Amino acid sequence: MAGASYSSFHEGSLSQLRDEKIMSLMRKLDESSYPYDMVQLPYTVGDNGGPDPTLADFVRHWNERYVTPRLILATHEQMFQEFERRYGATLPVVQGDFTPYWEDGAVSTAYEAALNRATVDRLIQGETLWSMLAPTAYPASEYEDAWRNVAFFDEHTWGAHNSTEEPDLPFVKQQWETKREFALNADSQSREELEQVLHTPSKHVPPKNELPHKAIQVYNTNSWPRTDVVFLSPEESSVGDRVIGPSGKPMRSQRLSTGELAVLVDHIPPFSSEELVVTPGNADRHDSAKVRGNALENDFLSLSINPQTGAIASLKWKKNGVELVDAARGGLDEYLYVPGTDSRKAQRISNVHVRVKEQGDLVVSLLVEGDAPGAKHYSSEIRLVEGIDRVDVIANIDKLAVRQKEGVHIAFPFSVPEGQLRYDVADGVVRPETDQLAGACKNFFSVESWVDISNREYGVTWATANAPLVEIGEITAEQPWIKSTKTSSSIYSYVMNNYWHTNYKADQEGPVTFAYSIRPHAAFDVTEAAKFGTERRQPLIVGMSVSMSGPSRPLRHPLMELSSTKILVSSIKPVAAANSWLVHVYNPTATDQVAGFRWNDGERVSIHRSDAAGESGNSVRNFELAAFDGAYFLISQE
């Protein structure tokens, strides 16, 4: 907005403020040599205010009295169309991330914010499964309703204007309950639709002549092969600990302390499934991951926990033996509680206790517990899986309701000398400072799925499933406005606060889980980082096979494959009425890429460019995507 902000009329309407309000803005634009002969003037009487019924009369009377400037009532779309018509060919071009500032208020309700993030991924995976298993039965209206609830929760009006000053008023409580309900409903809907497509028979009783085993389908909803550990519930794995794979050979498995059965599933092709058979007997044993005292180790990684702080004091990638923890700045996964706004007063957990949680051939983990300021209880499980080159961290904070100003942060001080930090946003990758627009927020950063820190030889990718805000170098959220960011390999996951004085919650209470994963790697590869971030938010999906010719049958070949490994499918959903699928693809790289589709093992289909609404455009075979570009395609059976 040139010369004025959206809040220019919060103190009153134009009829009240009269002509001088417009005249003073015109003088300000003249003094700054504003180069255009039109300007946008957002008009809202009060924050999120309604329309001003006197506006039309004011504009008419103004234009009767003045030759210039003329006032024109218009939508944003009309204004931008006219501005582009006049100046589009000569406008300077700037690009980069504006890095928004208000987003930290969302973590005043961290549980619901995390819940809604998980719902988004469950809806994406659910639509993918409908595309793979039963496209003509896709419940479009139910998904539309669920997506609407997701959007209404994420929309910025969080609660009442007096939510922090008078949090116990029925008016304030009711506004939050209405807001919260959007997230709860979307979560429930996403689970129901996923259950429906999987046809999981919760009350299935096998016939008397059925063999004592259970068949399980594991689905990969991504466009690249997946190798990962899946966790079968006690019900799904009740017949035993032995698991047989499609080749007839035993698979690596382990009964966990939770009663779940962990199974390592290897190289499931994109958009397909693999059937596992759980049978009576013991798990297949191999060379195992190891836990010794406060240390964990697998084929790829070794780590140790500081018994005084509970943080990861050392993390080494065996391939190069380099230490990835900056010990001078503490350890990875360290809980930091800031009472008030001064980060120098940050408090850590005390009375730390570290114990073995999982100890087996496949999964090893340590559980850190301690007294955490601002919380009823705190624990963090640090886990390694044999055959997987990452560390998983599952932090659980049972929050106390605190109305004094506070912030909660989890530290990850990595050691990557001369490392370049990057993070992902929607359809883009950002290097702080380099890829930010002037005036962007640098006190904290909004991350979609991952942060990577790499030098020319190696680096580490940190993925976040539940917590989207990070700080770089130190805890900076409540510092005075930061104009530049120093290079650093240390990041802080900014998970909770109640700093805002309006709209957002005055306190939050109850358990919240924050899940992170850390993977060392060689030179930075943006496609691998994008895959890693997506994988940690969209796990392999488990469904029970049933005796019916329905969605739970094995998928013998991928629904779809791309000829380029650099381009990713970010979503796919059926367009049941047209016997088609709407596919969105994304190029996360900084260079143009060319790819083509192979559909359902060579099945003949027509492929057309499309838009988000599924409107068919030009026919294509191969297609080109510019750097960081995305595109929709409508794929139809012939």
Secondary structure as GFF3:
##gff-version 3
##sequence-region A 1 638
A	DSSP	alpha_helix	14	17	.	.	.	ID=ss1
A	DSSP	alpha_helix	20	31	.	.	.	ID=ss2
A	DSSP	alpha_helix	55	65	.	.	.	ID=ss3
A	DSSP	alpha_helix	76	87	.	.	.	ID=ss4
A	DSSP	three_ten_helix	102	109	.	.	.	ID=ss5
A	DSSP	alpha_helix	110	133	.	.	.	ID=ss6
A	DSSP	three_ten_helix	135	137	.	.	.	ID=ss7
A	DSSP	alpha_helix	140	154	.	.	.	ID=ss8
A	DSSP	alpha_helix	170	198	.	.	.	ID=ss9
A	DSSP	beta_strand	214	220	.	.	.	ID=ss10
A	DSSP	beta_strand	226	232	.	.	.	ID=ss11
A	DSSP	beta_strand	242	244	.	.	.	ID=ss12
A	DSSP	beta_strand	250	251	.	.	.	ID=ss13
A	DSSP	beta_strand	253	255	.	.	.	ID=ss14
A	DSSP	beta_strand	261	268	.	.	.	ID=ss15
A	DSSP	beta_strand	272	279	.	.	.	ID=ss16
A	DSSP	beta_strand	290	292	.	.	.	ID=ss17
A	DSSP	beta_strand	295	297	.	.	.	ID=ss18
A	DSSP	beta_strand	301	305	.	.	.	ID=ss19
A	DSSP	beta_strand	312	317	.	.	.	ID=ss20
A	DSSP	three_ten_helix	327	329	.	.	.	ID=ss21
A	DSSP	beta_strand	334	339	.	.	.	ID=ss22
A	DSSP	three_ten_helix	343	345	.	.	.	ID=ss23
A	DSSP	beta_strand	350	359	.	.	.	ID=ss24
A	DSSP	beta_strand	363	371	.	.	.	ID=ss25
A	DSSP	beta_strand	375	385	.	.	.	ID=ss26
A	DSSP	beta_strand	391	399	.	.	.	ID=ss27
A	DSSP	beta_strand	406	413	.	.	.	ID=ss28
A	DSSP	beta_strand	420	425	.	.	.	ID=ss29
A	DSSP	beta_strand	428	430	.	.	.	ID=ss30
A	DSSP	beta_strand	445	446	.	.	.	ID=ss31
A	DSSP	beta_strand	450	454	.	.	.	ID=ss32
A	DSSP	beta_strand	459	464	.	.	.	ID=ss33
A	DSSP	beta_strand	469	472	.	.	.	ID=ss34
A	DSSP	beta_strand	490	497	.	.	.	ID=ss35
A	DSSP	beta_strand	510	521	.	.	.	ID=ss36
A	DSSP	alpha_helix	526	537	.	.	.	ID=ss37
A	DSSP	beta_strand	541	544	.	.	.	ID=ss38
A	DSSP	beta_strand	560	562	.	.	.	ID=ss39
A	DSSP	beta_strand	568	575	.	.	.	ID=ss40
A	DSSP	three_ten_helix	576	578	.	.	.	ID=ss41
A	DSSP	beta_strand	580	586	.	.	.	ID=ss42
A	DSSP	beta_strand	593	599	.	.	.	ID=ss43
A	DSSP	three_ten_helix	600	602	.	.	.	ID=ss44
A	DSSP	beta_strand	605	610	.	.	.	ID=ss45
A	DSSP	beta_strand	622	625	.	.	.	ID=ss46
A	DSSP	beta_strand	630	637	.	.	.	ID=ss47
###
